Amino acid sequence: MNRKDAVSSIGPGLNSKKKELNITWPKIILIVTLATTVIGALVSTKTLVAVNKNIAAAKEAARPANVKIVKISVPGCQDCFNIDAAVNGFKKQNVKVEEERTLNFDSPEASASIKEFAIKKVPSYIVSGEVTKSNLEDFIKNNGEIKNNNFVFTKVTPVFIDTDSKQEVGKVIATILTDPSCTECTGPKLTIESFKKSGIKIVDQKEITWNSFEGQRIINQYKITKLPTFMLSSDIDFYDNIKSSWANIGTVEQDKTYVARNLFLPYRDLEKNQILGLVDLIYLTDSSCSECYKADTVQKPILKQGYGVGIRSERTVDVSSGEGQGLISKYKITKVPTILASPGSDQYTDLKNVWKNVGTVETDGWYVFREMQQLRGAVYKDLTTDQIVGKVQSATPSGAQQ
């Protein structure tokens, strides 16, 4: 076989392969287009399924939870926690109440529910049904717990019935140790009133004079050193808001009595046998300066209301008097009017800390106000120049030359 014949013998095979591989660009584009369409359809179908699932989940989340409520009430407890208000709070959630029943605390059915769900405080309520739906999660977390697939409301505040002792708890007795001779002392009545407004049930409020026989017995029993003060009975222990902050107010004794010890000035210190925090004020003025600010109307309220200073006495001294000249010479006062406060001011920590920015504390303990610029535009007289500082100039008359 010659070379030509050999080539001829394999030629048909090569031609056949060329035909098999002969795929044109239009065909390639068509194939890619079809593949893309198929893949796109698959992705779109998958996305649609996911969207439908999300829509269904959103609808389910928005759907009200179907629930049933069983309320355990205590008809005879007039001061007890308002369970009706609590139930109404739950009803404001995204729920559909299919049934609501009320059980009296002393009924057999209520007793069975209390035992089943280990309820410690009543009145309360129990919710059955779809209590695990996501739209109730936050409410349940903040107001109770899930027990045996039921929601049990546990955020019961005093007054309530302790289911173990079957006794009312949360009724507080306040005892005030008064000091009638100290009219300037800060009494505790406002504090007790604020406790009442915060929801503490104070059922009895007694006042006992500190130097009476009963007052002395209490002072000795609890080693009280400051007056006037107050005590709260052991049931205050059920009020978490007071219990958690009481360390800033006083102590809790072995018998669970809460004794207030960190008092506002002024108060009587029984160990020092004196009243601390009483301050005498002197207003040093200049009668020749009618435009000058009035120290008694400007600075007295700052001391009394801003820093709680107890004022024992106050008087006005003019710079032209012998006493006025003596004060100017003794304390090297250069600006008037001003205010001087007696050494009792030292008891007020906040005032003591801020005074370094507005005045001086002299070697004899008297506080002298000096920094007039702190009064923001107050008119005063500079005694070194005999000039009035900060005086508002009268308006230029109409037509006058500038």
C-alpha positions as CSV (number, residue, x, y, z in Angstrom):
1,M,0.0,0.0,0.0
2,N,1.4,3.3,-1.0
3,R,1.3,6.5,1.0
4,K,-1.7,7.8,-0.9
5,D,-3.7,4.7,-0.3
6,A,-2.8,4.7,3.4
7,V,-4.0,8.3,3.8
8,S,-7.2,7.4,1.9
9,S,-7.8,4.5,4.2
10,I,-7.9,6.7,7.4
11,G,-9.4,9.8,5.8
12,P,-13.1,8.9,6.4
13,G,-12.4,8.6,10.1
14,L,-10.8,12.1,10.4
15,N,-13.6,13.6,8.4
16,S,-16.1,12.0,10.7
17,K,-14.5,13.5,13.8
18,K,-14.4,16.9,12.2
19,K,-18.1,16.7,11.6
20,E,-18.7,15.6,15.3
21,L,-16.7,18.6,16.6
22,N,-18.2,21.1,14.2
23,I,-20.3,23.1,16.8
24,T,-21.0,26.6,15.7
25,W,-21.2,29.7,17.9
26,P,-25.0,30.1,17.5
27,K,-25.3,26.7,18.9
28,I,-23.0,27.5,21.9
29,I,-25.0,30.7,22.6
30,L,-28.2,28.8,22.4
31,I,-26.9,26.1,24.9
32,V,-25.7,28.8,27.3
33,T,-29.0,30.6,27.1
34,L,-31.0,27.5,27.8
35,A,-28.7,26.6,30.7
36,T,-29.1,30.1,32.2
37,T,-32.8,29.9,31.8
38,V,-33.0,26.6,33.6
39,I,-30.7,27.7,36.4
40,G,-32.6,31.0,36.7
41,A,-35.9,29.1,36.9
42,L,-34.5,26.9,39.7
43,V,-33.1,29.8,41.6
44,S,-36.4,31.8,41.2
45,T,-38.4,28.8,42.4
46,K,-36.1,28.4,45.5
47,T,-36.3,32.1,46.2
48,L,-40.1,32.0,45.9
49,V,-40.3,29.1,48.3
50,A,-38.1,31.0,50.8
51,V,-40.2,34.2,50.4
52,N,-43.4,32.2,50.9
53,K,-41.9,30.6,54.0
54,N,-40.9,34.1,55.4
55,I,-44.4,35.4,54.6
56,A,-45.9,32.5,56.4
57,A,-43.6,32.9,59.4
58,A,-44.4,36.6,59.6
59,K,-48.2,35.9,59.5
60,E,-47.7,33.3,62.2
61,A,-45.8,35.7,64.3
62,A,-48.4,38.4,63.9
63,R,-51.2,36.0,64.7
64,P,-52.6,36.5,68.2
65,A,-51.7,33.7,70.7
66,N,-54.8,31.7,71.7
67,V,-54.8,31.5,75.5
68,K,-56.9,30.7,78.5
69,I,-56.5,32.6,81.8
70,V,-57.1,31.4,85.3
71,K,-57.0,34.1,87.9
72,I,-56.4,33.4,91.6
73,S,-57.9,36.2,93.7
74,V,-58.0,37.0,97.4
75,P,-61.4,38.7,98.0
76,G,-60.7,39.4,101.7
77,C,-57.4,41.2,101.2
78,Q,-58.3,44.9,100.5
79,D,-54.7,46.0,100.4
80,C,-53.5,43.2,98.2
81,F,-51.8,43.6,94.8
82,N,-54.2,44.6,92.0
83,I,-54.4,41.4,90.0
84,D,-57.1,42.7,87.7
85,A,-54.7,45.4,86.5
86,A,-52.0,42.8,86.0
87,V,-54.3,40.6,83.9
88,N,-55.4,43.6,81.8
89,G,-51.7,44.3,81.1
90,F,-51.4,40.7,79.8
91,K,-54.5,41.2,77.6
92,K,-52.9,44.2,75.9
93,Q,-50.3,41.8,74.4
94,N,-51.0,40.1,71.1
95,V,-53.3,37.5,72.5
96,K,-56.8,36.1,72.0
97,V,-58.4,35.1,75.3
98,E,-60.6,32.1,74.6
99,E,-61.6,31.6,78.2
100,E,-61.1,33.4,81.6
101,R,-61.9,32.1,85.0
102,T,-61.5,33.4,88.6
103,L,-60.7,31.1,91.5
104,N,-60.8,32.1,95.2
105,F,-57.6,31.6,97.0
106,D,-59.2,29.3,99.6
107,S,-61.0,27.0,97.1
108,P,-59.8,23.4,96.5
109,E,-59.2,24.1,92.8
110,A,-57.0,27.2,93.6
111,S,-55.1,25.1,96.2
112,A,-54.4,22.4,93.5
113,S,-53.1,25.0,91.0
114,I,-50.9,26.7,93.7
115,K,-49.4,23.3,94.5
116,E,-49.0,22.2,90.8
117,F,-47.2,25.4,89.8
118,A,-45.4,26.1,93.1
119,I,-47.0,29.5,93.4
120,K,-45.5,31.5,96.4
121,K,-47.5,34.7,96.1
122,V,-51.2,35.4,95.5
123,P,-53.2,37.0,94.0
124,S,-51.7,35.7,90.7
125,Y,-52.8,34.3,87.3
126,I,-51.9,31.3,85.1
127,V,-52.1,31.3,81.3
128,S,-52.4,28.1,79.2
129,G,-52.4,27.7,75.5
130,E,-49.9,29.2,73.0
131,V,-47.7,30.8,75.7
132,T,-44.4,30.0,73.9
133,K,-45.2,32.1,70.8
134,S,-42.4,34.5,70.0
135,N,-44.6,37.6,70.4
136,L,-45.0,36.8,74.1
137,E,-41.4,36.0,74.8
138,D,-40.4,39.4,76.2
139,F,-43.5,39.8,78.3
140,I,-43.1,36.3,79.9
141,K,-39.4,36.9,80.6
142,N,-40.2,40.2,82.4
143,N,-43.3,39.1,84.3
144,G,-43.1,35.4,85.2
145,E,-42.0,32.0,84.0
146,I,-43.1,28.9,82.1
147,K,-44.0,26.0,84.3
148,N,-45.5,22.8,83.0
149,N,-46.2,24.5,79.6
150,N,-48.1,27.3,81.3
151,F,-47.2,30.9,82.0
152,V,-47.3,31.7,85.7
153,F,-47.3,35.4,86.7
154,T,-44.8,35.9,89.5
155,K,-44.1,39.7,89.4
156,V,-46.4,40.2,92.4
157,T,-45.6,43.2,94.6
158,P,-46.7,43.7,98.2
159,V,-49.2,43.5,99.7
160,F,-49.8,39.8,98.9
161,I,-50.6,36.5,100.6
162,D,-47.7,34.1,101.3
163,T,-49.1,30.8,100.2
164,D,-46.9,28.9,102.8
165,S,-47.9,30.9,105.9
166,K,-51.3,32.1,104.4
167,Q,-50.5,35.5,105.9
168,E,-50.6,39.0,104.4
169,V,-47.1,40.4,103.9
170,G,-45.9,43.8,102.9
171,K,-47.8,45.9,105.5
172,V,-45.2,48.3,106.9
173,I,-45.2,50.2,110.2
174,A,-43.1,53.5,110.2
175,T,-41.8,54.8,113.5
176,I,-40.5,58.3,113.7
177,L,-38.2,59.5,116.5
178,T,-38.9,63.2,116.7
179,D,-36.9,66.1,118.1
180,P,-39.4,68.9,118.8
181,S,-36.8,71.2,120.2
182,C,-34.9,71.3,116.8
183,T,-37.3,73.2,114.5
184,E,-34.5,73.5,111.9
185,C,-33.8,69.8,111.8
186,T,-34.7,67.9,108.6
187,G,-37.5,65.6,109.6
188,P,-38.2,62.3,107.8
189,K,-41.9,62.8,107.0
190,L,-41.2,63.8,103.4
191,T,-39.1,60.7,102.9
192,I,-41.9,58.5,104.2
193,E,-44.4,60.2,102.0
194,S,-42.2,59.5,99.0
195,F,-42.1,55.9,100.0
196,K,-45.9,55.8,100.1
197,K,-46.1,57.3,96.6
198,S,-43.7,54.7,95.3
199,G,-46.2,52.0,96.3
200,I,-45.0,51.0,99.8
201,K,-48.0,50.2,102.0
202,I,-47.4,51.9,105.3
203,V,-50.4,51.0,107.4
204,D,-49.3,52.7,110.6
205,Q,-47.1,55.8,111.3
206,K,-46.1,56.5,114.8
207,E,-44.3,59.5,116.2
208,I,-42.2,59.2,119.4
209,T,-40.3,62.0,121.1
210,W,-36.6,61.0,121.3
211,N,-36.2,61.9,125.0
212,S,-39.3,60.1,126.2
213,F,-39.1,56.8,128.0
214,E,-40.1,54.9,124.8
215,G,-37.8,57.0,122.7
216,Q,-34.8,56.3,125.0
217,R,-35.6,52.6,124.9
218,I,-35.6,52.6,121.1
219,I,-32.4,54.7,121.0
220,N,-30.6,52.2,123.3
221,Q,-32.0,49.1,121.5
222,Y,-30.7,50.2,118.1
223,K,-27.8,52.4,119.2
224,I,-29.1,55.4,117.4
225,T,-26.8,58.4,117.4
226,K,-28.6,60.9,115.1
227,L,-32.0,62.5,115.3
228,P,-34.7,62.9,114.0
229,T,-34.8,59.5,112.3
230,F,-37.2,56.8,111.4
231,M,-37.5,53.0,111.4
232,L,-39.5,50.7,109.1
233,S,-40.8,47.3,110.2
234,S,-39.5,44.0,108.8
235,D,-42.1,43.8,106.1
236,I,-40.3,46.4,104.1
237,D,-37.9,43.6,103.2
238,F,-40.5,42.5,100.6
239,Y,-40.0,45.7,98.6
240,D,-37.1,45.1,96.4
241,N,-36.7,48.8,95.4
242,I,-36.1,49.8,99.0
243,K,-34.2,46.7,100.0
244,S,-31.7,47.2,97.2
245,S,-30.9,50.8,98.1
246,W,-31.2,50.8,101.9
247,A,-27.4,50.6,102.3
248,N,-27.3,54.3,101.3
249,I,-29.9,55.2,103.9
250,G,-29.2,53.1,107.0
251,T,-28.9,49.6,108.5
252,V,-30.9,46.4,108.8
253,E,-30.9,45.1,112.3
254,Q,-31.0,41.5,113.6
255,D,-34.8,41.7,114.1
256,K,-35.1,42.9,110.4
257,T,-36.0,46.5,111.5
258,Y,-34.7,49.0,109.0
259,V,-33.1,52.0,110.7
260,A,-32.3,55.2,108.9
261,R,-28.9,56.5,109.9
262,N,-27.5,58.7,107.1
263,L,-29.5,61.8,107.8
264,F,-29.7,65.2,106.1
265,L,-28.3,68.1,108.0
266,P,-29.2,69.7,110.3
267,Y,-29.6,66.9,112.9
268,R,-28.9,66.3,116.5
269,D,-25.7,64.3,117.2
270,L,-26.3,62.4,120.4
271,E,-22.6,61.5,120.8
272,K,-21.5,65.1,120.5
273,N,-24.6,66.3,122.3
274,Q,-25.2,69.1,119.9
275,I,-27.1,70.0,116.7
276,L,-24.9,69.9,113.7
277,G,-25.4,71.8,110.4
278,L,-26.9,75.1,111.8
279,V,-25.4,78.1,110.1
280,D,-25.5,81.8,110.9
281,L,-25.5,84.2,107.9
282,I,-24.3,87.8,107.7
283,Y,-25.2,89.9,104.7
284,L,-22.6,92.6,104.3
285,T,-24.3,95.4,102.3
286,D,-23.6,99.0,101.1
287,S,-26.7,101.2,101.6
288,S,-25.2,103.8,99.2
289,C,-25.4,101.3,96.3
290,S,-29.1,101.0,95.4
291,E,-28.2,99.2,92.2
292,C,-26.3,96.5,93.9
293,Y,-27.6,92.9,94.1
294,K,-29.4,91.8,97.2
295,A,-27.4,89.0,98.9
296,D,-30.4,87.8,101.0
297,T,-32.6,87.3,97.9
298,V,-29.9,86.0,95.6
299,Q,-27.5,83.9,97.7
300,K,-29.7,82.7,100.6
301,P,-31.9,80.5,98.3
302,I,-28.7,79.0,96.8
303,L,-27.5,77.9,100.2
304,K,-30.9,76.8,101.6
305,Q,-32.4,75.1,98.5
306,G,-29.3,74.2,96.5
307,Y,-27.2,72.8,99.4
308,G,-29.8,72.2,102.1
309,V,-28.2,74.5,104.6
310,G,-30.1,74.9,107.8
311,I,-30.1,78.6,108.8
312,R,-30.1,79.3,112.5
313,S,-29.9,83.1,112.2
314,E,-29.4,85.8,109.6
315,R,-28.7,89.5,109.9
316,T,-27.7,92.5,107.7
317,V,-24.6,94.6,108.4
318,D,-23.8,97.8,106.4
319,V,-20.2,98.6,105.4
320,S,-20.6,102.1,107.0
321,S,-21.1,100.7,110.5
322,G,-18.4,99.9,112.9
323,E,-19.1,96.1,112.7
324,G,-19.1,96.4,108.9
325,Q,-15.7,98.1,108.9
326,G,-14.5,95.4,111.3
327,L,-15.6,92.6,109.0
328,I,-13.9,94.4,106.0
329,S,-10.7,94.8,107.9
330,K,-10.7,91.3,109.5
331,Y,-11.4,89.3,106.3
332,K,-9.9,91.8,103.8
333,I,-13.2,92.1,101.9
334,T,-12.9,94.2,98.7
335,K,-16.3,93.6,97.1
336,V,-19.8,94.2,98.5
337,P,-22.5,93.1,98.9
338,T,-21.4,89.7,100.0
339,I,-22.4,86.9,102.3
340,L,-20.6,85.3,105.3
341,A,-21.5,81.9,106.7
342,S,-20.5,80.6,110.1
343,P,-18.2,77.5,110.6
344,G,-21.2,75.2,110.7
345,S,-21.1,75.3,106.9
346,D,-18.2,72.9,107.1
347,Q,-20.6,70.1,107.7
348,Y,-22.1,70.4,104.2
349,T,-19.6,68.5,102.0
350,D,-21.0,69.6,98.7
351,L,-20.9,73.3,99.8
352,K,-17.4,72.9,101.2
353,N,-16.2,71.4,97.9
354,V,-17.7,74.1,95.7
355,W,-16.7,77.0,98.0
356,K,-13.1,77.0,96.9
357,N,-14.3,78.3,93.5
358,V,-16.4,81.1,94.9
359,G,-14.8,82.3,98.1
360,T,-12.5,81.5,101.0
361,V,-12.7,79.7,104.3
362,E,-11.0,81.8,106.9
363,T,-8.8,80.6,109.8
364,D,-11.7,81.0,112.2
365,G,-13.9,78.8,110.0
366,W,-16.1,81.5,108.5
367,Y,-17.0,81.2,104.8
368,V,-16.6,84.5,102.9
369,F,-18.0,84.8,99.4
370,R,-15.6,86.7,97.0
371,E,-16.0,85.8,93.4
372,M,-18.8,88.1,92.1
373,Q,-18.4,87.0,88.5
374,Q,-20.0,83.7,89.6
375,L,-23.3,85.5,90.1
376,R,-23.5,86.2,86.3
377,G,-23.8,89.9,85.9
378,A,-24.7,90.9,89.4
379,V,-24.0,94.6,90.2
380,Y,-21.6,95.2,93.1
381,K,-19.2,97.8,94.4
382,D,-15.4,97.4,94.3
383,L,-14.2,99.0,97.6
384,T,-10.7,99.4,96.3
385,T,-11.8,101.7,93.5
386,D,-15.1,102.9,95.0
387,Q,-16.7,102.1,91.7
388,I,-19.9,100.2,90.9
389,V,-19.2,97.2,88.7
390,G,-21.7,95.8,86.2
391,K,-24.1,98.7,86.3
392,V,-26.3,98.9,83.3
393,Q,-25.7,102.1,81.3
394,S,-28.8,104.1,80.5
395,A,-29.8,104.3,76.8
396,T,-28.4,107.2,74.7
397,P,-31.1,109.9,74.3
398,S,-32.7,110.2,70.9
399,G,-30.8,112.6,68.7
400,A,-27.6,112.7,70.8
401,Q,-24.3,112.6,69.0
402,Q,-22.4,109.3,69.1
